[in-house]
Amino acid sequence: MKVLLANPRGFCAGVDRAIEIVERALDQLGAPIYVRHEV
């Protein structure tokens, strides 16, 4: 079986936005930050 990987690979816009929101919350509020589901 031959597997082809796209380059560059990335996340969908929703995941990118979720990560940005968590990073912004860490900057503003500090740790710990809790999320309901895995990002």
Secondary structure, DSSP 8 states (H G I E B T S, - for coil): ------SS----HHHHHHHHHHHHHHHHH-S----SS--
